[in-house]
Amino acid sequence: MTSLLLVRHGQSVWNADGRWQGQENPPLTELGQEQARLASHGVGAVDAIYCSPLDRAATTAMIIAEQIGVGPILLLPGLMERHAGEWQGLTRDEIEEQYPGYLDAGTRPPGWEDDDEVEARVMAALDEIAEQHPDGHVLAVAHAGVIFAVERIIGAEWERLANLGGRWLEHANGTWTIGNRIHLLIDETIPDQI
């Protein structure tokens, strides 16, 4: 059985600014770097650390890896955040100004990555991890949209997710099952983009 702890990256510059990131690449804030250091105390023993290649996730993973002495980190493109199309880099107010009513109606902009595409790529990445570590304990640092996609597929209800919050998952006999939501920080930051 593969035990996987899937967590969101630390606070990024755009999290702090309230901007939708998608697949853009803003770095972690100083707080985000400190969050990664503090979160490492709650990770426990892992055999490997995977992450999205986007800087905010990769830097979070690198800091945790250094703190717990596991490495190198393994970049996995399937763990990237959803592409948010024309909303990348915009705040909620800017979105409402440029796309009135879209947010309330659940309408998405041109270039938005479809749920089915996100779910297929994320689950393929998780399956790759399970194949490489069939009896391992693994940490994967990704993004809120990745965790939401997994929760949607496996059947958990949607709820906001703090930086360095996440979800335990288990893989056995070709099937993923969902475990508890976790919070690796005492003082959480919950970005308000979504």
Contact map, one row per residue, 1 for C-alpha under 8 A:
11100000000000000000000000000000000000000000000000000000000000000000000000000000000000000000000000000000000000000000000000000000000001110000000000000000000000000000000001111000000000000000000000
11110000000000000000000000000000000000000000000000000000000000000000000000000000000000000000000000000000000000000000000000000000010011111100000000000000000000000000000001110000000000000000000000
11111000000000000000000000000000000000000000000000000000000000000000000000000000000000000000000000000000000000000000000000000000000000111100000000000000000000000000000111100000000000000000000000
01111100000000000000000000000000000000000000000000000000000000000000000000000000000000000000000000000000000000000000000000000000000000001111000000000000000000000000000111000000000000000000000000
00111110000000000000000000000000000000000000000000000000000000000000000000000000000000000000000000000000000000000000000000000000000000001111000000000000000000000000011110000000000000000000000000
00011111000000000000000000000000000000000000000000000000000000000000000000000000000000000000000000000000000000000000000000000000000000000011110000100000000000000000011110000000000000000000000000
00001111100000000000000000000000000000000000000000000000000000000000000000000000000000000000000000000000000000000000000000000000000000000011111000100000000000000001111000000000000000000000000000
00000111110000000000000000000000000000000000000000000000100000000000000000000000000000000000000000000000000000000000000000000000000000000000111100100000000000001111110000000000000000000000000000
00000011111000000000000000000001000100000000000000000001100110000000000000000000000000000000000000000000000000000000000000000000000000000000111000000000000000000011000000000000000000000000000000
00000001111100000000000000010011101100000000000000000001100100000000000000000000000000000000000000000000000000000000000000000000000000000000000000000000000000000011000000000000000000000000000000
00000000111110110000000000011011101000000000000000000001000000000000000000000000000000000000000000000000000000000000000000000000000000000000000000000000000000000010000000000000000000000000100000
00000000011111110000000001111001000000000000000000000001000000000000000000000000000000000000000000000000000000000000000000000000000000000000000000000000000000000000000000000000000000000000000000
00000000001111111000000001111000000000000000000000000000000000000000000000000000000000000000000000000000000000000000000000000000000000000000000000000000000000000000000000000000000000000000000000
00000000000111111111100001000000000000000000000000000000000000000000000000000000000000001000000000000000000000000000000000000000000000000000000000000000000000000000000000000000000000000000000000
00000000001111111111100000000000000000000000000000000000000000000000000000000000000000000000000000000000000000000000000000000000000000000000000000000000000000000000000000000000000000000000001110
00000000001111111110000000001000000000000000000000000000000000000000000000000000000000000000000000000000000000000000000000000000000000000000000000000000000000000000000000000000000000000000001000
00000000000011111110000000000000000000000000000000000000000000000000000000000000000000000010000000000000000000000000000000000000000000000000000000000000000000000000000000000000000000000000000000
00000000000001111111000000000000000000000000000000000000000000000000000000000000000000000011000000000000000000000000000000000000000000000000000000000000000000000000000000000000000000000000001110
00000000000001111111100000000000000000000000000000000000000000000000000000000000000000011111000000000000000000000000000000000000000000000000000000000000000000000000000000000000000000000000000010
00000000000001100111110000000000000000000000000000000000000000000000000000000000000100111111000000000000000000000000000000000000000000000000000000000000000000000000000000000000000000000000000010
00000000000001100011111111000000000000000000000000000000000000000000000000000000000100011000000000000000000000000000000000000000000000000000000000000000000000000000000000000000000000000000000000
00000000000000000001111100000000000000000000000000000000000000000000000000000000111110010000000000000000000000000000000000000000000000000000000000000000000000000000000000000000000000000000000000
00000000000000000000111110000000000000000000000000000100000000000000000000000001111100010000000000000000000000000000000000000000000000000000000000000000000000000000000000000000000000000000000000
00000000000000000000111111000000000000000000000000000100000000000000000000000000000000011000000000000000000000000000000000000000000000000000000000000000000000000000000000000000000000000000000000
00000000000000000000101111100000000000000000000000000111000000000000000000000000000000000000000000000000000000000000000000000000000000000000000000000000000000000000000000000000000000000000000000
00000000000111000000100111110000000000000000000000000011000000000000000000000000000000000000000000000000000000000000000000000000000000000000000000000000000000000000000000000000000000000000000000
00000000000110000000000011111000000000000000000000000011000000000000000000000000000000000000000000000000000000000000000000000000000000000000000000000000000000000000000000000000000000000000000000
00000000011110000000000001111111100000000000000000000011001100000000000000000000000000000000000000000000000000000000000000000000000000000000000000000000000000000000000000000000000000000000000000
00000000001110010000000000111111100000000000000000000000000000000000000000000000000000000000000000000000000000000000000000000000000000000000000000000000000000000000000000000000000000000000000000
00000000000000000000000000011111110000000000000000000000000000000000000000000000000000000000000000000000000000000000000000000000000000000000000000000000000000000000000000000000000000000000000000
00000000011000000000000000011111111000000000000000000000000000000000000000000000000000000000000000000000000000000000000000000000000000000000000000000000000000000000000000000000000000000000000000
00000000111100000000000000011111111100000000000000000000000100000000000000000000000000000000000000000000000000000000000000000000000000000000000000000000000000000000000000000000000000000000000000
00000000011000000000000000011111111110000000000000000000001100100000000000000000000000000000000000000000000000000000000000000000000000000000000000000000000000000000000000000000000000000000000000
00000000000000000000000000000111111111000000000000000000000000000000000000000000000000000000000000000000000000000000000000000000000000000000000000000000000000000000000000000000000000000000000000
00000000011000000000000000000011111111100000000000000000000000000000000000000000000000000000000000000000000000000000000000000000000000000000000000000000000000000001000000000000000000001000000000
00000000110000000000000000000001111111110000000000000000000110110000000000000000000000000000000000000000000000000000000000000000000000000000000000000000000000000001000000000000000000000000000000
00000000000000000000000000000000111111111000000000000000000000110010000000000000000000000000000000000000000000000000000000000000000000000000000000000000000000000000000000000000000000000000000000
00000000000000000000000000000000011111111100000000000000000000000000000000000000000000000000000000000000000000000000000000000000000000000000000000000000000000000000000000000000000000011000000000
00000000000000000000000000000000001111111110000000000000000000010000000000000000000000000000000000000000000000000000000000000000000000000000000000000000000000000001000000000000000000011000000000
00000000000000000000000000000000000111111111000000000000000000011011000000000000000000000000000000000000000000000000000000000000000000000000000000000000000000000000000000000000000000010000000000
00000000000000000000000000000000000011111111000000000000000000000001000000000000000000000000000000000000000000000000000000000000000000000000000000000000000000000000000000000000000000000000000000
00000000000000000000000000000000000001111111000000000000000000000000000000000000000000000000000000000000000000000000000000000000000000000000000000000000000000000000000000000000000000010000000000
00000000000000000000000000000000000000111111110000000000000000000000000000000000000000000000000000000000000000000000000000000000000000000010000000000000000000000000000000000000000000010000000000
00000000000000000000000000000000000000011111110000000000000000000000000000000000000000000000000000000000000000000000000000000000000000000000000000000000000000000000000000000000000000000000000000
00000000000000000000000000000000000000000011111000000000000000000001000000000000000000000000000000000000000000000000000000000000000000001000000000000000000000000000000000000000000000000000000000
00000000000000000000000000000000000000000011111110000000000000000000010000000000000000000000000000000000000000000000000000000000000000011110000000000000000000000000000000000000000000000000000000
00000000000000000000000000000000000000000000111110000000000000000000010000000000000000000000000000000000000000000000000000000000000000011100000000000000000000000000000000000000000000000000000000
00000000000000000000000000000000000000000000011111000000000000000000011011000000000000000000000000000000000000000000000000000000000000001110000000000000000000000000000000000000000000000000000000
00000000000000000000000000000000000000000000011111100000000010001000011111000000000000000000000000000000000000000000000000000000000000000111100000000000000000000000000000000000000000000000000000
00000000000000000000000000000000000000000000000111110000000010000000000011110000000000000000000000000000000000000000000000000000000000000111100000000000000000000000000000000000000000000000000000
00000000000000000000000000000000000000000000000011111000110010000000000011110010000000000000000000000000000000000000000000000000000000000001110000000000000000000000000000000000000000000000000000
00000000000000000000000000000000000000000000000001111100110000000000000000111111100000000000000000000000000000000000000000000000000000000000111000000000000000000000000000000000000000000000000000
00000000000000000000000000000000000000000000000000111110110000000000000000111011000000000000000000000000000000000000000000000000000000000000000000000000000000000000000000000000000000000000000000
00000000000000000000001110000000000000000000000000011111110000000000000000000001000000000000000000000000000000000000000000000000000000000000000000000000000000000000000000000000000000000000000000
00000000000000000000000011110000000000000000000000001111111000000000000000000000000000000000000000000000000000000000000000000000000000000000000000000000000000000000000000000000000000000000000000
00000000111100000000000011110000000000000000000000000111111100000000000000000000000000000000000000000000000000000000000000000000000000000000000000000000000000000000000000000000000000000000000000
00000001110000000000000000000000000000000000000000111111111110000000000000000000000000000000000000000000000000000000000000000000000000000000111000000000000000000000000000000000000000000000000000
00000000000000000000000000000000000000000000000000111111111111000000000010100000000000000000000000000000000000000000000000000000000000000000100000000000000000000000000000000000000000000000000000
00000000000000000000000000010000100000000000000000000011111111100000000000000000000000000000000000000000000000000000000000000000000000000000000000000000000000000000000000000000000000000000000000
00000000110000000000000000010001100100000000000000000001111111110000000000000000000000000000000000000000000000000000000000000000000000000000100000000000000000000000000000000000000000000000000000
00000000100000000000000000000000000100000000000011100000111111111000000010000000000000000000000000000000000000000000000000000000000000000001100000000000000000000000000000000000000000000000000000
00000000000000000000000000000000000000000000000000000000011111111100000010000000000000000000000000000000000000000000000000000000000000000000000000000000000000000000000000000000000000000000000000
00000000000000000000000000000000100110000000000000000000001111111110000000000000000000000000000000000000000000000000000000000000000000000000000000000000000000000000000000000000000000000000000000
00000000000000000000000000000000000110110000000000000000000111111111000000000000000000000000000000000000000000000000000000000000000000000000000000000000000000000000000000000000000000000000000000
00000000000000000000000000000000000000010000000010000000000011111111111110000000000000000000000000000000000000000000000000000000000000000000000000000000000000000000000000000000000000000000000000
00000000000000000000000000000000000000000000000000000000000001111111111000000000000000000000000000000000000000000000000000000000000000000000000000000000000000000000000000000000000000000000000000
00000000000000000000000000000000000010010000000000000000000000111111100000000000000000000000000000000000000000000000000000000000000000000000000000000000000000000000000000000000000000000000000000
00000000000000000000000000000000000000011000100000000000000000011111110000000000000000000000000000000000000000000000000000000000000000000000000000000000000000000000000000000000000000000000000000
00000000000000000000000000000000000000000000000000000000000000001111111000000000000000000000000000000000000000000000000000000000000000000000000000000000000000000000000000000000000000000000000000
00000000000000000000000000000000000000000000011110000000000000001101111110000000000000000000000000000000000000000000000000000000000000000000000000000000000000000000000000000000000000000000000000
00000000000000000000000000000000000000000000000110000000000000001100111110000000000000000000000000000000000000000000000000000000000000000000000000000000000000000000000000000000000000000000000000
00000000000000000000000000000000000000000000000010000000000000001000011111000000000000000000000000000000000000000000000000000000000000000000000000000000000000000000000000000000000000000000000000
00000000000000000000000000000000000000000000000111100000010011001000011111100000000000000000000000000000000000000000000000000000000000000000000000000000000000000000000000000000000000000000000000
00000000000000000000000000000000000000000000000111100000000000000000000111110000000000000000000000000000000000000000000000000000000000000000000000000000000000000000000000000000000000000000000000
00000000000000000000000000000000000000000000000001111000010000000000000011111000000000000000000000000000000000000000000000000000000000000000000000000000000000000000000000000000000000000000000000
00000000000000000000000000000000000000000000000001111000000000000000000001111111000000000000000000000000000000000000000000001000000000000000000000000000000000000000000000000000000000000000000000
00000000000000000000000000000000000000000000000000011000000000000000000000111111000000000000000000000000000000000000000000001000000000000000000000000000000000000000000000000000000000000000000000
00000000000000000000000000000000000000000000000000010000000000000000000000011111000000000000000000000000000000000000000011011000000000000000000000000000000000000000000000000000000000000000000000
00000000000000000000000000000000000000000000000000111000000000000000000000011111100000000000000000000000000000000000000011001000000000000000011001000000000000000000000000000000000000000000000000
00000000000000000000001000000000000000000000000000011100000000000000000000011111110000000000000000000000000000000000000000000000000000000000011001000000000000000000000000000000000000000000000000
00000000000000000000011000000000000000000000000000010000000000000000000000000011111000000000000000000000000000000000000000000000000000000000011111000000000000000000000000000000000000000000000000
00000000000000000000011000000000000000000000000000000000000000000000000000000001111100000000000000000000000000011000010000000000000000000000000011000000000000000000000000000000000000000000000000
00000000000000000000011000000000000000000000000000000000000000000000000000000000111110010000000000000000000000111000000000000000000000000000000000000000000000000000000000000000000000000000000000
00000000000000000001111000000000000000000000000000000000000000000000000000000000011111110000000000000000000010111000000000000000000000000000000000000000000000000000000000000000000000000000000000
00000000000000000000010000000000000000000000000000000000000000000000000000000000001111110000000000000000000011111000000000000000000000000000000000000000000000000000000000000000000000000000000000
00000000000000000000000000000000000000000000000000000000000000000000000000000000000111110000000000000000000011110000000000000000000000000000000000000000000000000000000000000000000000000000000000
00000000000000000001000000000000000000000000000000000000000000000000000000000000000111111100001000000000000010000000000000000000000000000000000000000000000000000000000000000000000000000000000000
00000000000000000011111100000000000000000000000000000000000000000000000000000000001111111100000000000000000000000000000000000000000000000000000000000000000000000000000000000000000000000000000000
00000000000001000011100100000000000000000000000000000000000000000000000000000000000000111110000000000000000000000000000000000000000000000000000000000000000000000000000000000000000000000000000000
00000000000000000011000000000000000000000000000000000000000000000000000000000000000000111111111000000000000000000000000000000000000000000000000000000000000000000000000000000000000000000000000000
00000000000000001111000000000000000000000000000000000000000000000000000000000000000000001111111000000000000000000000000000000000000000000000000000000000000000000000000000000000000000000000000010
00000000000000000111000000000000000000000000000000000000000000000000000000000000000000000111111100000000000000000000000000000000000000000000000000000000000000000000000000000000000000000000000010
00000000000000000000000000000000000000000000000000000000000000000000000000000000000000000111111110000000000000000000000000000000000000000000000000000000000000000000000000000000000000000000000000
00000000000000000000000000000000000000000000000000000000000000000000000000000000000000000111111111000000000000000000000000000000000000000000000000000000000000000000000000000000000000000000000000
00000000000000000000000000000000000000000000000000000000000000000000000000000000000000100111111111110010000000000000000000000000000000000000000000000000000000000000000000000000000000000000000000
00000000000000000000000000000000000000000000000000000000000000000000000000000000000000000001111111111110000000000000000000000000000000000000000000000000000000000000000000000000000000000000000000
00000000000000000000000000000000000000000000000000000000000000000000000000000000000000000000111111110000000000000000000000000000000000000000000000000000000000000000000000000000000000000000000000
00000000000000000000000000000000000000000000000000000000000000000000000000000000000000000000011111110000000000000000000000000000000000000000000000000000000000000000000000000000000000000000000000
00000000000000000000000000000000000000000000000000000000000000000000000000000000000000000000001111111100000000000000000000000000000000000000000000000000000000000000000000000000000000000000000000
00000000000000000000000000000000000000000000000000000000000000000000000000000000000000000000001111111110000000000000000000000000000000000000000000000000000000000000000000000000000000000000000000
00000000000000000000000000000000000000000000000000000000000000000000000000000000000000000000000100111111100000000000000000000000000000000000000000000000000000000000000000000000000000000000000000
00000000000000000000000000000000000000000000000000000000000000000000000000000000000000000000000100111111111100000000000000000000000000000000000000000000000000000000000000000000000000000000000000
00000000000000000000000000000000000000000000000000000000000000000000000000000000000000000000001100011111111100000000000000000000000000000000000000000000000000000000000000000000000000000000000000
00000000000000000000000000000000000000000000000000000000000000000000000000000000000000000000000000001111111000000000000000000000000000000000000000000000000000000000000000000000000000000000000000
00000000000000000000000000000000000000000000000000000000000000000000000000000000000000000000000000001111111000000000000000000000000000000000000000000000000000000000000000000000000000000000000000
00000000000000000000000000000000000000000000000000000000000000000000000000000000000000000000000000000111111100000000000000000000000000000000000000000000000000000000000000000000000000000000000000
00000000000000000000000000000000000000000000000000000000000000000000000000000000000000000000000000000111111110000000000000000000000000000000000000000000000000000000000000000000000000000000000000
00000000000000000000000000000000000000000000000000000000000000000000000000000000000000000000000000000110011111010000000000000000000000000000000000000000000000000000000000000000000000000000000000
00000000000000000000000000000000000000000000000000000000000000000000000000000000000111100000000000000000001111110000000000000000000000000000000000000000000000000000000000000000000000000000000000
00000000000000000000000000000000000000000000000000000000000000000000000000000000000011000000000000000000000111110000000000000000000000000000000000000000000000000000000000000000000000000000000000
00000000000000000000000000000000000000000000000000000000000000000000000000000000001111000000000000000000000011111000000000000000000000000000000000000000000000000000000000000000000000000000000000
00000000000000000000000000000000000000000000000000000000000000000000000000000000011111000000000000000000000111111100000000000000000000000000000000000000000000000000000000000000000000000000000000
00000000000000000000000000000000000000000000000000000000000000000000000000000000011110000000000000000000000000111110110000000000000000000000000000000000000000000000000000000000000000000000000000
00000000000000000000000000000000000000000000000000000000000000000000000000000000000000000000000000000000000000011111110000000000000000000000000000000000000000000000000000000000000000000000000000
00000000000000000000000000000000000000000000000000000000000000000000000000000000000000000000000000000000000000001111111000000000000000000000000000001000000000000000000000000000000000000000000000
00000000000000000000000000000000000000000000000000000000000000000000000000000000000000000000000000000000000000000111111100000000000000000000000000000000000000000000000000000000000000000000000000
00000000000000000000000000000000000000000000000000000000000000000000000000000000000000000000000000000000000000001111111110000000000000000000000000000000000000000000000000000000000000000000000000
00000000000000000000000000000000000000000000000000000000000000000000000000000000010000000000000000000000000000001111111111000000000000000000000001001000000000000000000000000000000000000000000000
00000000000000000000000000000000000000000000000000000000000000000000000000000000000000000000000000000000000000000011111111100000000000000000000001001100100000000000000000000000000000000000000000
00000000000000000000000000000000000000000000000000000000000000000000000000000000000000000000000000000000000000000001111111110000000000000000000000000000000000000000000000000000000000000000000000
00000000000000000000000000000000000000000000000000000000000000000000000000000110000000000000000000000000000000000000111111111000000000000000000000000000000000000000000000000000000000000000000000
00000000000000000000000000000000000000000000000000000000000000000000000000000110000000000000000000000000000000000000011111111100000000000000000001001100000000000000000000000000000000000000000000
00000000000000000000000000000000000000000000000000000000000000000000000000000000000000000000000000000000000000000000001111111110000000000000000000000100000000000000000000000000000000000000000000
00000000000000000000000000000000000000000000000000000000000000000000000000000100000000000000000000000000000000000000000111111111000000000000000000000000000000000000000000000000000000000000000000
00000000000000000000000000000000000000000000000000000000000000000000000000011110000000000000000000000000000000000000000011111111100000000000000000000000000000000000000000000000000000000000000000
00000000000000000000000000000000000000000000000000000000000000000000000000000000000000000000000000000000000000000000000001111111110000000000000000000000000000000000000000000000000000000000000000
00000000000000000000000000000000000000000000000000000000000000000000000000000000000000000000000000000000000000000000000000111111111000000000000000000000000000000000000000000000000000000000000000
00000000000000000000000000000000000000000000000000000000000000000000000000000000000000000000000000000000000000000000000000011111111100000000000000000000000000000000000000000000000000000000000000
00000000000000000000000000000000000000000000000000000000000000000000000000000000000000000000000000000000000000000000000000001111111110000000000000000000000000000000000000000000000000000000000000
01000000000000000000000000000000000000000000000000000000000000000000000000000000000000000000000000000000000000000000000000000111111111000000000000000000000000000000000000100000000000000000000000
00000000000000000000000000000000000000000000000000000000000000000000000000000000000000000000000000000000000000000000000000000011111111000000000000000000000000000000000000000000000000000000000000
00000000000000000000000000000000000000000000000000000000000000000000000000000000000000000000000000000000000000000000000000000001111111000000000000000000000000000000000000000000000000000000000000
01000000000000000000000000000000000000000000000000000000000000000000000000000000000000000000000000000000000000000000000000000000111111111100000000000000000000000000000000000000000000000000000000
11000000000000000000000000000000000000000000000000000000000000000000000000000000000000000000000000000000000000000000000000000000011111110000000000000000000000000000000000000000000000000000000000
11100000000000000000000000000000000000000000000000000000000000000000000000000000000000000000000000000000000000000000000000000000000011111000000000000000000000000000000000000000000000000000000000
11100000000000000000000000000000000000000000011000000000000000000000000000000000000000000000000000000000000000000000000000000000000011111100000000000000000000000000000000000000000000000000000000
01111000000000000000000000000000000000000000111100000000000000000000000000000000000000000000000000000000000000000000000000000000000010111110000000000000000000000000000000000000000000000000000000
01111000000000000000000000000000000000000000011111000000000000000000000000000000000000000000000000000000000000000000000000000000000010011111000000000000000000000000000000000000000000000000000000
00011110000000000000000000000000000000000010010111000000000000000000000000000000000000000000000000000000000000000000000000000000000000001111100000000000000000000000000000000000000000000000000000
00011110000000000000000000000000000000000000000011100000000010000000000000000000000000000000000000000000000000000000000000000000000000000111110000000000000000000000000000000000000000000000000000
00000111100000000000000000000000000000000000000011110000110110000000000000000000000000000000000000000000000000000000000000000000000000000011111000000000000000000000000000000000000000000000000000
00000111100000000000000000000000000000000000000000110000100000000000000000000011100000000000000000000000000000000000000000000000000000000001111101100000000000000000000000000000000000000000000000
00000011100000000000000000000000000000000000000000010000100000000000000000000011100000000000000000000000000000000000000000000000000000000000111111100000000000000000000000000000000000000000000000
00000001000000000000000000000000000000000000000000000000000000000000000000000000100000000000000000000000000000000000000000000000000000000000011111110000000000001000000000000000000000000000000000
00000000000000000000000000000000000000000000000000000000000000000000000000000000110000000000000000000000000000000000000000000000000000000000001111111000000000000000000000000000000000000000000000
00000000000000000000000000000000000000000000000000000000000000000000000000000011110000000000000000000000000000000000011001000000000000000000011111111100000000000000000000000000000000000000000000
00000111000000000000000000000000000000000000000000000000000000000000000000000000000000000000000000000000000000000000000000000000000000000000011111111110000000000000011000000000000000000000000000
00000000000000000000000000000000000000000000000000000000000000000000000000000000000000000000000000000000000000000000000000000000000000000000000111111111000001000000000000000000000000000000000000
00000000000000000000000000000000000000000000000000000000000000000000000000000000000000000000000000000000000000000010011001000000000000000000000011111111100000000000000000000000000000000000000000
00000000000000000000000000000000000000000000000000000000000000000000000000000000000000000000000000000000000000000000001001100000000000000000000001111111110000000000000000000000000000000000000000
00000000000000000000000000000000000000000000000000000000000000000000000000000000000000000000000000000000000000000000000000000000000000000000000000111111111111000000000000000000010000000000000000
00000000000000000000000000000000000000000000000000000000000000000000000000000000000000000000000000000000000000000000000000000000000000000000000000011111111111000000000000000000000000000000000000
00000000000000000000000000000000000000000000000000000000000000000000000000000000000000000000000000000000000000000000001000000000000000000000000000001111111100000000000000000000000000000000000000
00000000000000000000000000000000000000000000000000000000000000000000000000000000000000000000000000000000000000000000000000000000000000000000000000000111111100000000000000000001110000000000000000
00000000000000000000000000000000000000000000000000000000000000000000000000000000000000000000000000000000000000000000000000000000000000000000000000000011111110000000000000000000000000000000000000
00000000000000000000000000000000000000000000000000000000000000000000000000000000000000000000000000000000000000000000000000000000000000000000000000000011111111000000000000000000010000000000000000
00000000000000000000000000000000000000000000000000000000000000000000000000000000000000000000000000000000000000000000000000000000000000000000000000000011001111100000000000000000000000000000000000
00000000000000000000000000000000000000000000000000000000000000000000000000000000000000000000000000000000000000000000000000000000000000000000000000010011000111110000000000000000000000000000000000
00000000000000000000000000000000000000000000000000000000000000000000000000000000000000000000000000000000000000000000000000000000000000000000000000000000000011111000000000000000000000000000000000
00000000000000000000000000000000000000000000000000000000000000000000000000000000000000000000000000000000000000000000000000000000000000000000000000000000000001111100000000000000000000000000010001
00000001000000000000000000000000000000000000000000000000000000000000000000000000000000000000000000000000000000000000000000000000000000000000000100000000000000111110110000000000000000000000010000
00000001000000000000000000000000000000000000000000000000000000000000000000000000000000000000000000000000000000000000000000000000000000000000000000000000000000011111100000000000000000100001111000
00000001111000000000000000000000000000000000000000000000000000000000000000000000000000000000000000000000000000000000000000000000000000000000000000000000000000001111100000000000000000000001111000
00000011110000000000000000000000001100100000000000000000000000000000000000000000000000000000000000000000000000000000000000000000000000000000000000000000000000000111110000000000000000111000000000
00000011000000000000000000000000000000000000000000000000000000000000000000000000000000000000000000000000000000000000000000000000000000000000000000000000000000001111111000000000000011111000000000
00001111000000000000000000000000000000000000000000000000000000000000000000000000000000000000000000000000000000000000000000000000000000000000000000100000000000001001111100000000000011100000000000
00001110000000000000000000000000000000000000000000000000000000000000000000000000000000000000000000000000000000000000000000000000000000000000000000100000000000000000111110000000011111000000000000
00111100000000000000000000000000000000000000000000000000000000000000000000000000000000000000000000000000000000000000000000000000000000000000000000000000000000000000011111000000011111000000000000
00111100000000000000000000000000000000000000000000000000000000000000000000000000000000000000000000000000000000000000000000000000000000000000000000000000000000000000001111100001111000000000000000
11110000000000000000000000000000000000000000000000000000000000000000000000000000000000000000000000000000000000000000000000000000000000000000000000000000000000000000000111110001111000000000000000
11100000000000000000000000000000000000000000000000000000000000000000000000000000000000000000000000000000000000000000000000000000010000000000000000000000000000000000000011111111100000000000000000
11000000000000000000000000000000000000000000000000000000000000000000000000000000000000000000000000000000000000000000000000000000000000000000000000000000000000000000000001111111000000000000000000
10000000000000000000000000000000000000000000000000000000000000000000000000000000000000000000000000000000000000000000000000000000000000000000000000000000000000000000000000111110000000000000000000
00000000000000000000000000000000000000000000000000000000000000000000000000000000000000000000000000000000000000000000000000000000000000000000000000000000000000000000000000111111000000000000000000
00000000000000000000000000000000000000000000000000000000000000000000000000000000000000000000000000000000000000000000000000000000000000000000000000000000000000000000000000111111100000000000000000
00000000000000000000000000000000000000000000000000000000000000000000000000000000000000000000000000000000000000000000000000000000000000000000000000000000010000000000000011110111110000000000000000
00000000000000000000000000000000000000000000000000000000000000000000000000000000000000000000000000000000000000000000000000000000000000000000000000000000010000000000000011100011111000000000000000
00000000000000000000000000000000000000000000000000000000000000000000000000000000000000000000000000000000000000000000000000000000000000000000000000000010010100000000001111000001111100000000000000
00000000000000000000000000000000000000000000000000000000000000000000000000000000000000000000000000000000000000000000000000000000000000000000000000000000000000000000001111000000111110000000000000
00000000000000000000000000000000000000000000000000000000000000000000000000000000000000000000000000000000000000000000000000000000000000000000000000000000000000000000001100000000011111000000000000
00000000000000000000000000000000000000000000000000000000000000000000000000000000000000000000000000000000000000000000000000000000000000000000000000000000000000000000111100000000001111100000000000
00000000000000000000000000000000000000000000000000000000000000000000000000000000000000000000000000000000000000000000000000000000000000000000000000000000000000000000111100000000000111110000000000
00000000000000000000000000000000000000000000000000000000000000000000000000000000000000000000000000000000000000000000000000000000000000000000000000000000000000000101110000000000000011111100000000
00000000000000000000000000000000000001110110000000000000000000000000000000000000000000000000000000000000000000000000000000000000000000000000000000000000000000000001100000000000000001111100000000
00000000000000000000000000000000001001100000000000000000000000000000000000000000000000000000000000000000000000000000000000000000000000000000000000000000000000000001100000000000000000111111000000
00000000000000000000000000000000000000000000000000000000000000000000000000000000000000000000000000000000000000000000000000000000000000000000000000000000000000000000000000000000000000111111000000
00000000000000000000000000000000000000000000000000000000000000000000000000000000000000000000000000000000000000000000000000000000000000000000000000000000000000000000000000000000000000001111100000
00000000000000000000000000000000000000000000000000000000000000000000000000000000000000000000000000000000000000000000000000000000000000000000000000000000000000000110000000000000000000001111110000
00000000001000000000000000000000000000000000000000000000000000000000000000000000000000000000000000000000000000000000000000000000000000000000000000000000000000000110000000000000000000000011111000
00000000000000000000000000000000000000000000000000000000000000000000000000000000000000000000000000000000000000000000000000000000000000000000000000000000000000011110000000000000000000000001111100
00000000000000110100000000000000000000000000000000000000000000000000000000000000000000000000000000000000000000000000000000000000000000000000000000000000000000000110000000000000000000000000111111
00000000000000100100000000000000000000000000000000000000000000000000000000000000000000000000000000000000000000000000000000000000000000000000000000000000000000000000000000000000000000000000011111
00000000000000100111000000000000000000000000000000000000000000000000000000000000000000000011000000000000000000000000000000000000000000000000000000000000000000000000000000000000000000000000001111
00000000000000000000000000000000000000000000000000000000000000000000000000000000000000000000000000000000000000000000000000000000000000000000000000000000000000010000000000000000000000000000001111
